[in-house]
């Protein structure tokens, strides 16, 4: 019984969390087109933009 609850919770989280993330992006305040394009580039490339740690470029240099 517990394993069914855990597996159902896992499946629901895998299906619902991306949808909730997209809904949060859509429901946010309106931003200029250039800012939106930059954010989408950062999200899809997986490199990270702005202040913060960028692991992929640092790992590729070695």
N, CA, C and O atoms as a printed pandas DataFrame, in Angstrom:
     atom_number atom_name residue_name chain_id  residue_number  x_coord  y_coord  z_coord
0              1         N          UNK        A               1    0.825   -1.197    0.000
1              2        CA          UNK        A               1    0.000    0.000    0.000
2              3         C          UNK        A               1    0.870    1.262    0.000
3              4         O          UNK        A               1    0.600    2.215   -0.730
4              5         N          UNK        A               2    1.903    1.249    0.820
5              6        CA          UNK        A               2    2.783    2.407    0.901
6              7         C          UNK        A               2    3.522    2.604   -0.412
7              8         O          UNK        A               2    3.725    3.736   -0.850
8              9         N          UNK        A               3    3.927    1.495   -1.045
9             10        CA          UNK        A               3    4.651    1.618   -2.314
10            11         C          UNK        A               3    3.755    2.218   -3.400
11            12         O          UNK        A               3    4.239    2.950   -4.264
12            13         N          UNK        A               4    2.469    1.918   -3.363
13            14        CA          UNK        A               4    1.553    2.520   -4.338
14            15         C          UNK        A               4    1.421    4.015   -4.110
15            16         O          UNK        A               4    1.373    4.788   -5.067
16            17         N          UNK        A               5    1.362    4.425   -2.867
17            18        CA          UNK        A               5    1.256    5.849   -2.550
18            19         C          UNK        A               5    2.529    6.576   -2.987
19            20         O          UNK        A               5    2.458    7.665   -3.557
20            21         N          UNK        A               6    3.692    5.979   -2.722
21            22        CA          UNK        A               6    4.955    6.588   -3.104
22            23         C          UNK        A               6    5.060    6.687   -4.615
23            24         O          UNK        A               6    5.463    7.726   -5.138
24            25         N          UNK        A               7    4.704    5.620   -5.327
25            26        CA          UNK        A               7    4.806    5.651   -6.791
26            27         C          UNK        A               7    3.810    6.638   -7.388
27            28         O          UNK        A               7    4.138    7.320   -8.359
28            29         N          UNK        A               8    2.619    6.732   -6.842
29            30        CA          UNK        A               8    1.637    7.697   -7.331
30            31         C          UNK        A               8    2.114    9.128   -7.082
31            32         O          UNK        A               8    1.957    9.997   -7.940
32            33         N          UNK        A               9    2.692    9.366   -5.920
33            34        CA          UNK        A               9    3.234   10.686   -5.613
34            35         C          UNK        A               9    4.361   11.045   -6.564
35            36         O          UNK        A               9    4.447   12.184   -7.023
36            37         N          UNK        A              10    5.229   10.082   -6.866
37            38        CA          UNK        A              10    6.335   10.332   -7.781
38            39         C          UNK        A              10    5.827   10.649   -9.185
39            40         O          UNK        A              10    6.281   11.612   -9.802
40            41         N          UNK        A              11    4.905    9.864   -9.686
41            42        CA          UNK        A              11    4.373   10.087  -11.034
42            43         C          UNK        A              11    3.671   11.432  -11.119
43            44         O          UNK        A              11    3.852   12.163  -12.092
44            45         N          UNK        A              12    2.881   11.763  -10.123
45            46        CA          UNK        A              12    2.194   13.053  -10.129
46            47         C          UNK        A              12    3.181   14.212  -10.064
47            48         O          UNK        A              12    2.973   15.238  -10.711
48            49         N          UNK        A              13    4.252   14.061   -9.291
49            50        CA          UNK        A              13    5.226   15.144   -9.209
50            51         C          UNK        A              13    5.970   15.304  -10.522
51            52         O          UNK        A              13    6.260   16.430  -10.927
52            53         N          UNK        A              14    6.287   14.210  -11.195
53            54        CA          UNK        A              14    6.978   14.301  -12.481
54            55         C          UNK        A              14    6.079   14.951  -13.530
55            56         O          UNK        A              14    6.563   15.680  -14.396
56            57         N          UNK        A              15    4.791   14.694  -13.458
57            58        CA          UNK        A              15    3.870   15.263  -14.441
58            59         C          UNK        A              15    3.435   16.683  -14.101
59            60         O          UNK        A              15    3.236   17.499  -15.001
60            61         N          UNK        A              16    3.286   16.988  -12.822
61            62        CA          UNK        A              16    2.702   18.275  -12.440
62            63         C          UNK        A              16    3.724   19.386  -12.220
63            64         O          UNK        A              16    3.416   20.547  -12.490
64            65         N          UNK        A              17    4.927   19.075  -11.739
65            66        CA          UNK        A              17    5.897   20.132  -11.453
66            67         C          UNK        A              17    6.285   20.935  -12.685
67            68         O          UNK        A              17    6.357   22.161  -12.593
68            69         N          UNK        A              18    6.542   20.307  -13.845
69            70        CA          UNK        A              18    6.831   21.132  -15.029
70            71         C          UNK        A              18    5.650   22.022  -15.427
71            72         O          UNK        A              18    5.844   23.167  -15.834
72            73         N          UNK        A              19    4.446   21.501  -15.311
73            74        CA          UNK        A              19    3.267   22.312  -15.638
74            75         C          UNK        A              19    3.112   23.470  -14.664
75            76         O          UNK        A              19    2.742   24.574  -15.066
76            77         N          UNK        A              20    3.391   23.230  -13.396
77            78        CA          UNK        A              20    3.306   24.307  -12.413
78            79         C          UNK        A              20    4.379   25.357  -12.669
79            80         O          UNK        A              20    4.134   26.549  -12.479
80            81         N          UNK        A              21    5.559   24.933  -13.097
81            82        CA          UNK        A              21    6.618   25.880  -13.425
82            83         C          UNK        A              21    6.257   26.750  -14.608
83            84         O          UNK        A              21    6.495   27.957  -14.594
84            85         N          UNK        A              22    5.676   26.136  -15.643
85            86        CA          UNK        A              22    5.259   26.919  -16.811
86            87         C          UNK        A              22    4.136   27.870  -16.449
87            88         O          UNK        A              22    4.094   28.998  -16.940
88            89         N          UNK        A              23    3.221   27.427  -15.593
89            90        CA          UNK        A              23    2.131   28.306  -15.164
90            91         C          UNK        A              23    2.673   29.492  -14.372
91            92         O          UNK        A              23    2.150   30.601  -14.486
92            93         N          UNK        A              24    3.716   29.272  -13.572
93            94        CA          UNK        A              24    4.315   30.375  -12.814
94            95         C          UNK        A              24    4.985   31.370  -13.750
95            96         O          UNK        A              24    4.937   32.576  -13.512
96            97         N          UNK        A              25    5.616   30.867  -14.824
97            98        CA          UNK        A              25    6.232   31.776  -15.788
98            99         C          UNK        A              25    5.191   32.594  -16.535
99           100         O          UNK        A              25    5.395   33.780  -16.798
100          101         N          UNK        A              26    4.080   31.963  -16.874
101          102        CA          UNK        A              26    3.030   32.660  -17.627
102          103         C          UNK        A              26    2.313   33.672  -16.737
103          104         O          UNK        A              26    1.939   34.751  -17.196
104          105         N          UNK        A              27    2.122   33.325  -15.468
105          106        CA          UNK        A              27    1.366   34.192  -14.564
106          107         C          UNK        A              27    2.210   35.354  -14.033
107          108         O          UNK        A              27    1.673   36.255  -13.388
108          109         N          UNK        A              28    3.504   35.350  -14.290
109          110        CA          UNK        A              28    4.371   36.419  -13.796
110          111         C          UNK        A              28    4.094   37.724  -14.501
111          112         O          UNK        A              28    3.319   37.774  -15.456
112          113         N          UNK        A              29    4.727   38.781  -14.029
113          114        CA          UNK        A              29    4.526   40.090  -14.658
114          115         C          UNK        A              29    5.080   40.113  -16.080
115          116         O          UNK        A              29    6.003   39.370  -16.415
116          117         N          UNK        A              30    4.507   40.966  -16.896
117          118        CA          UNK        A              30    4.936   41.070  -18.290
118          119         C          UNK        A              30    6.351   41.653  -18.345
119          120         O          UNK        A              30    6.669   42.618  -17.650
120          121         N          UNK        A              31    7.177   41.056  -19.174
121          122        CA          UNK        A              31    8.557   41.518  -19.335
122          123         C          UNK        A              31    8.779   41.847  -20.807
123          124         O          UNK        A              31    8.059   41.343  -21.669
124          125         N          UNK        A              32    9.759   42.678  -21.098
125          126        CA          UNK        A              32   10.059   42.992  -22.498
126          127         C          UNK        A              32   10.488   41.747  -23.274
127          128         O          UNK        A              32   10.951   40.768  -22.688
128          129         N          UNK        A              33   10.331   41.793  -24.572
129          130        CA          UNK        A              33   10.623   40.658  -25.439
130          131         C          UNK        A              33   12.086   40.222  -25.328
131          132         O          UNK        A              33   12.370   39.024  -25.341
132          133         N          UNK        A              34   13.014   41.168  -25.220
133          134        CA          UNK        A              34   14.435   40.832  -25.141
134          135         C          UNK        A              34   14.753   40.069  -23.854
135          136         O          UNK        A              34   15.549   39.130  -23.868
136          137         N          UNK        A              35   14.140   40.467  -22.758
137          138        CA          UNK        A              35   14.370   39.787  -21.484
138          139         C          UNK        A              35   13.807   38.381  -21.543
139          140         O          UNK        A              35   14.434   37.440  -21.056
140          141         N          UNK        A              36   12.642   38.230  -22.128
141          142        CA          UNK        A              36   12.040   36.908  -22.266
142          143         C          UNK        A              36   12.891   35.994  -23.127
143          144         O          UNK        A              36   13.048   34.814  -22.815
144          145         N          UNK        A              37   13.440   36.527  -24.207
145          146        CA          UNK        A              37   14.295   35.718  -25.083
146          147         C          UNK        A              37   15.568   35.308  -24.354
147          148         O          UNK        A              37   16.031   34.177  -24.505
148          149         N          UNK        A              38   16.135   36.212  -23.570
149          150        CA          UNK        A              38   17.356   35.885  -22.825
150          151         C          UNK        A              38   17.090   34.816  -21.788
151          152         O          UNK        A              38   17.888   33.891  -21.635
152          153         N          UNK        A              39   15.974   34.925  -21.066
153          154        CA          UNK        A              39   15.647   33.919  -20.061
154          155         C          UNK        A              39   15.411   32.562  -20.698
155          156         O          UNK        A              39   15.835   31.543  -20.153
156          157         N          UNK        A              40   14.743   32.529  -21.840
157          158        CA          UNK        A              40   14.497   31.246  -22.485
158          159         C          UNK        A              40   15.793   30.632  -22.987
159          160         O          UNK        A              40   15.946   29.411  -22.954
160          161         N          UNK        A              41   16.734   31.455  -23.453
161          162        CA          UNK        A              41   18.043   30.931  -23.859
162          163         C          UNK        A              41   18.777   30.326  -22.669
163          164         O          UNK        A              41   19.402   29.272  -22.784
164          165         N          UNK        A              42   18.695   30.999  -21.531
165          166        CA          UNK        A              42   19.371   30.487  -20.340
166          167         C          UNK        A              42   18.738   29.178  -19.876
167          168         O          UNK        A              42   19.443   28.245  -19.490
168          169         N          UNK        A              43   17.421   29.111  -19.913
169          170        CA          UNK        A              43   16.743   27.900  -19.457
170          171         C          UNK        A              43   16.982   26.726  -20.386
171          172         O          UNK        A              43   17.176   25.603  -19.921
172          173         N          UNK        A              44   16.972   26.961  -21.692
173          174        CA          UNK        A              44   17.108   25.844  -22.620
174          175         C          UNK        A              44   18.547   25.399  -22.792
175          176         O          UNK        A              44   18.794   24.234  -23.103
176          177         N          UNK        A              45   19.516   26.307  -22.596
177          178        CA          UNK        A              45   20.910   25.901  -22.770
178          179         C          UNK        A              45   21.444   25.160  -21.556
179          180         O          UNK        A              45   22.373   24.362  -21.683
180          181         N          UNK        A              46   20.881   25.404  -20.392
181          182        CA          UNK        A              46   21.334   24.741  -19.184
182          183         C          UNK        A              46   22.634   25.285  -18.634
183          184         O          UNK        A              46   23.225   24.680  -17.740
184          185         N          UNK        A              47   23.089   26.406  -19.147
185          186        CA          UNK        A              47   24.367   26.957  -18.705
186          187         C          UNK        A              47   24.219   27.910  -17.526
187          188         O          UNK        A              47   25.141   28.040  -16.722
188          189         N          UNK        A              48   23.104   28.560  -17.414
189          190        CA          UNK        A              48   22.912   29.541  -16.369
190          191         C          UNK        A              48   23.400   30.899  -16.818
191          192         O          UNK        A              48   24.456   30.998  -17.443
192          193         N          UNK        A              49   22.665   31.934  -16.519
193          194        CA          UNK        A              49   23.027   33.287  -16.934
194          195         C          UNK        A              49   22.992   34.197  -15.717
195          196         O          UNK        A              49   22.285   33.933  -14.745
196          197         N          UNK        A              50   23.746   35.242  -15.787
197          198        CA          UNK        A              50   23.764   36.208  -14.698
198          199         C          UNK        A              50   24.672   35.748  -13.578
199          200         O          UNK        A              50   25.572   34.936  -13.792
200          201         N          UNK        A              51   24.437   36.266  -12.384
201          202        CA          UNK        A              51   25.256   35.916  -11.233
202          203         C          UNK        A              51   24.893   34.509  -10.779
203          204         O          UNK        A              51   23.719   34.144  -10.713
204          205         N          UNK        A              52   25.893   33.749  -10.477
205          206        CA          UNK        A              52   25.667   32.384  -10.019
206          207         C          UNK        A              52   26.725   31.462  -10.577
207          208         O          UNK        A              52   27.546   31.856  -11.406
208          209         N          UNK        A              53   26.695   30.253  -10.120
209          210        CA          UNK        A              53   27.693   29.277  -10.532
210          211         C          UNK        A              53   27.331   28.703  -11.891
211          212         O          UNK        A              53   26.182   28.334  -12.134
212          213         N          UNK        A              54   28.297   28.631  -12.757
213          214        CA          UNK        A              54   28.102   28.019  -14.070
214          215         C          UNK        A              54   29.002   26.786  -14.125
215          216         O          UNK        A              54   30.198   26.896  -14.391
216          217         N          UNK        A              55   28.427   25.626  -13.876
217          218        CA          UNK        A              55   29.225   24.415  -13.784
218          219         C          UNK        A              55   29.653   23.889  -15.149
219          220         O          UNK        A              55   30.785   23.432  -15.306
220          221         N          UNK        A              56   28.771   23.946  -16.129
221          222        CA          UNK        A              56   29.103   23.352  -17.425
222          223         C          UNK        A              56   30.264   24.051  -18.125
223          224         O          UNK        A              56   31.155   23.358  -18.616
224          225         N          UNK        A              57   30.308   25.368  -18.201
225          226        CA          UNK        A              57   31.476   25.985  -18.833
226          227         C          UNK        A              57   32.768   25.727  -18.069
227          228         O          UNK        A              57   33.827   25.558  -18.673
228          229         N          UNK        A              58   32.683   25.695  -16.742
229          230        CA          UNK        A              58   33.885   25.441  -15.931
230          231         C          UNK        A              58   34.378   24.013  -16.146
231          232         O          UNK        A              58   35.587   23.784  -16.197
232          233         N          UNK        A              59   33.483   23.070  -16.270
233          234        CA          UNK        A              59   33.882   21.679  -16.478
234          235         C          UNK        A              59   34.428   21.469  -17.883
235          236         O          UNK        A              59   35.299   20.622  -18.077
236          237         N          UNK        A              60   33.944   22.211  -18.858
237          238        CA          UNK        A              60   34.387   22.000  -20.226
238          239         C          UNK        A              60   35.777   22.571  -20.475
239          240         O          UNK        A              60   36.413   22.210  -21.465
240          241         N          UNK        A              61   36.262   23.444  -19.612
241          242        CA          UNK        A              61   37.590   24.032  -19.800
242          243         C          UNK        A              61   38.714   23.068  -19.436
243          244         O          UNK        A              61   39.840   23.229  -19.908
244          245         N          UNK        A              62   38.429   22.083  -18.616
245          246        CA          UNK        A              62   39.496   21.178  -18.155
246          247         C          UNK        A              62   39.668   20.001  -19.071
247          248         O          UNK        A              62   40.522   19.148  -18.827
